[in-house]
Amino acid sequence: MNFFKSISFFALSIIFSLSFSFSQSTQNRPFELSSGKEAAIIGAGAAIGVTAIIIMSNNDKLTEDGINSLKPEDVNGFDRIAVGPFEEDNLADALLFGSFFLPVTFLTYEETREDFDVLSLMYGEVVLLNAGINGLVKGLTTRNRPYVYDENSPAERKYNVDARHSFYSGHTSITASNSFFTARVFTEYLTDNTAKVLIWSAAALIPAVTGLSRINTHNHFPTDAIVGYIIGAAIGYFIPELHKYENNNSGSDTPEAFIHKPILGFQISL
């Protein structure tokens, strides 16, 4: 819960600190901001986030009787492979926190560095929406984590309310949203197809490894990781898509590099 609140405040701090970006010219930029669109996205994200915090704060911990009544056989066959004793997940934690630095790579490329104010505000919206939706679903579903079904898991873990927030994987959704957002933005600026393939390959791989690690350490079921991947990737991809610069003038002098379309077929399937 504390981590969820921290992520939400982090997103809001980015958004409010970069509110001046609304007044910046979007001419010759691949992405643009509009007061109505940003108000809708930020308002929806904040409302979902507040609702999620209220619901999650009212979730009850598991009782001793409730834990003792749980059996691995109660879990569907596909997800049952994740049942096992709790393990610390240092790999997924490292990938999670490391993924927050992916958008910082925009500072390494001249064109993205010039648009860093707009891109940062868009990123704040990604973080806000992803955290809010994830928290809301966790609070509403209260799905038990895989380690709760194993008798060798530490009691302090089982009796923690977080043990009931398995669906869906926040680690996977966050790494997916951060990775796909970064890749989707660079797609509009880069002209080197090889660079695009490498960036998208990394964007797809990072959350996949994160999800597998969450399953192997018995913190999440496979369906938790799969859904987290899909939702996080969708948010990271479509926030930039919603902000694409639309030029209705046929005589535009917009640079060719800024009107590139995604070239990787798997993007369409998301």
C-alpha positions as CSV (number, residue, x, y, z in Angstrom):
1,M,0.0,0.0,0.0
2,N,2.8,2.4,0.9
3,F,4.5,1.7,-2.4
4,F,1.3,2.2,-4.3
5,K,0.8,5.6,-2.6
6,S,4.4,6.5,-3.4
7,I,4.0,5.7,-7.1
8,S,0.8,7.8,-7.3
9,F,2.4,10.8,-5.6
10,F,5.4,10.4,-7.9
11,A,3.2,10.6,-10.9
12,L,1.3,13.6,-9.7
13,S,4.5,15.4,-8.8
14,I,5.7,14.9,-12.4
15,I,2.4,16.2,-13.8
16,F,2.1,19.3,-11.7
17,S,5.8,20.2,-12.0
18,L,5.5,20.1,-15.8
19,S,2.1,21.8,-16.1
20,F,3.9,24.7,-18.0
21,S,4.2,22.3,-20.9
22,F,0.7,23.1,-22.0
23,S,1.9,26.5,-23.2
24,Q,4.7,25.2,-25.2
25,S,4.4,25.2,-29.0
26,T,3.9,21.7,-30.5
27,Q,4.8,22.7,-34.1
28,N,7.2,20.1,-35.6
29,R,6.8,17.9,-32.6
30,P,5.6,14.3,-32.9
31,F,3.5,14.7,-29.7
32,E,1.2,17.4,-28.5
33,L,-0.7,18.3,-25.3
34,S,-4.2,19.8,-25.0
35,S,-5.8,21.1,-21.9
36,G,-9.0,19.1,-22.4
37,K,-7.3,15.8,-23.1
38,E,-4.8,16.2,-20.2
39,A,-7.5,17.2,-17.8
40,A,-9.5,14.1,-18.7
41,I,-6.6,11.7,-18.4
42,I,-5.2,13.2,-15.2
43,G,-8.7,13.6,-13.6
44,A,-9.6,10.0,-14.4
45,G,-6.2,8.7,-13.1
46,A,-6.5,10.7,-9.9
47,A,-10.1,9.5,-9.3
48,I,-9.2,5.9,-9.9
49,G,-6.1,6.2,-7.7
50,V,-8.1,7.8,-4.8
51,T,-10.7,5.1,-5.1
52,A,-8.1,2.4,-5.1
53,I,-6.4,3.7,-2.0
54,I,-9.8,3.8,-0.1
55,I,-10.7,0.3,-1.2
56,M,-7.3,-1.2,-0.5
57,S,-7.1,0.4,3.0
58,N,-10.4,-1.3,3.9
59,N,-9.3,-4.8,2.8
60,D,-9.1,-7.2,5.7
61,K,-6.1,-9.5,6.5
62,L,-6.5,-13.2,6.3
63,T,-7.6,-15.0,9.5
64,E,-6.0,-18.1,10.9
65,D,-9.1,-20.1,10.0
66,G,-9.1,-18.7,6.5
67,I,-5.4,-19.6,5.9
68,N,-5.9,-23.1,7.3
69,S,-8.8,-23.7,5.0
70,L,-6.8,-22.9,1.9
71,K,-5.6,-25.9,-0.2
72,P,-3.4,-25.9,-3.4
73,E,-6.2,-27.9,-5.0
74,D,-8.4,-24.9,-4.7
75,V,-6.3,-23.2,-7.4
76,N,-7.0,-23.9,-11.1
77,G,-4.5,-26.2,-12.8
78,F,-2.9,-23.6,-14.9
79,D,-2.0,-21.3,-11.9
80,R,-1.2,-24.1,-9.5
81,I,2.4,-24.3,-10.7
82,A,3.1,-21.0,-8.8
83,V,2.1,-22.4,-5.4
84,G,5.1,-22.7,-3.1
85,P,6.9,-21.1,-0.2
86,F,7.5,-17.3,-0.2
87,E,10.8,-16.1,-1.7
88,E,12.3,-12.6,-1.9
89,D,12.3,-11.5,-5.5
90,N,15.4,-9.4,-5.9
91,L,15.5,-9.7,-9.7
92,A,12.0,-8.4,-10.2
93,D,12.6,-5.6,-7.7
94,A,15.7,-4.6,-9.6
95,L,13.9,-4.6,-12.9
96,L,10.9,-2.7,-11.4
97,F,13.0,0.2,-10.0
98,G,15.3,0.2,-13.0
99,S,12.4,0.6,-15.4
100,F,11.6,4.0,-13.9
101,F,14.9,5.2,-15.4
102,L,14.1,4.1,-18.9
103,P,12.4,7.4,-19.8
104,V,15.5,9.2,-18.7
105,T,17.1,7.9,-21.8
106,F,15.2,10.6,-23.7
107,L,17.9,12.9,-22.4
108,T,20.5,11.1,-24.4
109,Y,18.9,11.9,-27.8
110,E,18.8,15.5,-29.1
111,E,15.2,15.5,-30.4
112,T,13.7,13.7,-27.4
113,R,15.7,15.9,-25.1
114,E,14.2,19.0,-26.7
115,D,10.7,17.6,-26.0
116,F,11.5,16.2,-22.6
117,D,8.9,18.5,-20.9
118,V,6.0,17.1,-23.0
119,L,7.3,13.5,-22.8
120,S,7.7,13.7,-19.0
121,L,4.1,14.9,-18.5
122,M,2.9,12.0,-20.7
123,Y,5.0,9.7,-18.6
124,G,3.4,11.0,-15.5
125,E,0.0,10.1,-16.9
126,V,1.2,6.6,-17.7
127,V,2.4,6.1,-14.1
128,L,-0.7,7.6,-12.6
129,L,-3.1,5.5,-14.7
130,N,-1.2,2.3,-14.4
131,A,-0.9,2.6,-10.6
132,G,-4.5,3.5,-10.2
133,I,-6.0,0.7,-12.3
134,N,-3.7,-1.8,-10.7
135,G,-4.5,-0.8,-7.2
136,L,-8.2,-0.7,-7.9
137,V,-8.2,-4.2,-9.3
138,K,-6.1,-5.6,-6.5
139,G,-8.4,-4.0,-3.9
140,L,-11.6,-5.3,-5.6
141,T,-10.4,-8.9,-6.3
142,T,-8.5,-9.6,-3.1
143,R,-6.9,-12.7,-4.6
144,N,-4.6,-14.6,-2.4
145,R,-1.0,-14.9,-3.4
146,P,0.5,-18.3,-4.3
147,Y,2.7,-18.5,-1.2
148,V,-0.4,-18.3,1.1
149,Y,-1.3,-21.8,0.0
150,D,2.1,-23.2,1.2
151,E,2.5,-24.2,4.8
152,N,6.2,-23.3,4.8
153,S,5.7,-19.6,4.0
154,P,6.4,-17.2,6.9
155,A,3.3,-16.4,9.0
156,E,4.1,-12.6,8.9
157,R,3.7,-12.8,5.1
158,K,0.4,-14.7,5.2
159,Y,-1.1,-12.4,7.7
160,N,-0.1,-9.2,5.9
161,V,-3.0,-7.7,3.9
162,D,-0.7,-7.6,0.9
163,A,-1.0,-11.4,0.7
164,R,-4.5,-10.7,-0.7
165,H,-3.3,-8.4,-3.5
166,S,-2.2,-11.0,-6.0
167,F,-4.2,-10.0,-9.0
168,Y,-2.8,-8.6,-11.0
169,S,1.1,-8.2,-10.9
170,G,2.1,-4.7,-10.2
171,H,5.8,-5.4,-10.9
172,T,4.9,-6.8,-14.3
173,S,2.5,-4.0,-15.3
174,I,4.8,-1.2,-14.2
175,T,7.8,-2.6,-16.1
176,A,5.6,-3.2,-19.1
177,S,4.2,0.3,-19.1
178,N,7.6,1.9,-18.6
179,S,9.2,-0.2,-21.3
180,F,6.5,0.1,-23.9
181,F,6.1,3.9,-23.3
182,T,9.8,4.4,-23.8
183,A,9.8,2.3,-27.0
184,R,6.7,3.8,-28.4
185,V,8.1,7.3,-28.0
186,F,11.4,6.5,-29.6
187,T,9.6,4.9,-32.5
188,E,8.4,8.4,-33.5
189,Y,11.9,10.0,-33.4
190,L,14.2,7.3,-34.7
191,T,14.7,6.5,-38.4
192,D,17.0,3.5,-37.9
193,N,14.9,0.4,-38.2
194,T,17.6,-1.8,-36.5
195,A,17.5,0.5,-33.5
196,K,13.7,0.3,-33.3
197,V,13.8,-3.5,-33.4
198,L,16.4,-3.6,-30.6
199,I,14.4,-1.1,-28.5
200,W,11.1,-3.0,-28.9
201,S,12.8,-6.3,-28.2
202,A,14.1,-5.0,-24.9
203,A,10.7,-3.5,-24.1
204,A,9.0,-6.8,-24.6
205,L,11.7,-8.8,-22.8
206,I,12.0,-6.7,-19.5
207,P,8.4,-7.2,-18.3
208,A,8.4,-10.9,-19.5
209,V,11.4,-11.6,-17.3
210,T,9.8,-9.7,-14.5
211,G,6.6,-11.7,-14.7
212,L,8.5,-15.0,-14.8
213,S,10.5,-14.0,-11.7
214,R,7.3,-13.2,-9.9
215,I,5.9,-16.6,-10.7
216,N,9.1,-18.5,-9.8
217,T,9.3,-16.8,-6.4
218,H,5.6,-17.7,-5.7
219,N,4.5,-14.1,-5.4
220,H,2.1,-14.3,-8.4
221,F,0.2,-16.7,-10.4
222,P,0.8,-17.0,-14.2
223,T,-2.5,-15.2,-14.9
224,D,-1.5,-12.3,-12.6
225,A,1.6,-11.8,-14.7
226,I,-0.1,-12.2,-18.1
227,V,-2.8,-9.7,-17.3
228,G,-0.3,-7.3,-15.7
229,Y,1.8,-7.5,-18.9
230,I,-1.1,-6.8,-21.2
231,I,-2.6,-3.9,-19.2
232,G,0.8,-2.3,-18.5
233,A,1.9,-2.6,-22.1
234,A,-1.4,-1.2,-23.4
235,I,-1.2,1.9,-21.1
236,G,2.4,2.5,-22.1
237,Y,1.6,2.2,-25.8
238,F,-1.6,4.1,-26.1
239,I,-0.8,7.2,-24.0
240,P,1.7,8.3,-26.6
241,E,-0.7,7.2,-29.3
242,L,-3.4,9.6,-27.9
243,H,-0.9,12.5,-27.9
244,K,0.3,12.1,-31.5
245,Y,0.6,15.4,-33.3
246,E,-2.2,15.8,-35.8
247,N,-1.5,18.2,-38.7
248,N,-4.4,18.8,-41.0
249,N,-2.4,21.1,-43.3
250,S,-1.2,19.3,-46.4
251,G,1.6,21.8,-46.8
252,S,3.2,21.1,-43.5
253,D,6.9,21.4,-42.9
254,T,6.9,18.7,-40.2
255,P,10.2,16.8,-40.4
256,E,9.9,13.3,-41.9
257,A,11.4,11.8,-38.8
258,F,8.4,13.0,-36.9
259,I,5.8,11.3,-39.0
260,H,7.2,7.8,-38.9
261,K,4.7,5.0,-38.2
262,P,5.5,1.9,-36.1
263,I,7.2,-0.8,-38.2
264,L,6.9,-3.7,-35.9
265,G,4.0,-6.0,-36.5
266,F,3.6,-7.2,-33.0
267,Q,2.6,-3.7,-31.8
268,I,-0.7,-4.0,-33.6
269,S,-1.6,-7.1,-31.7
270,L,-1.6,-5.1,-28.4
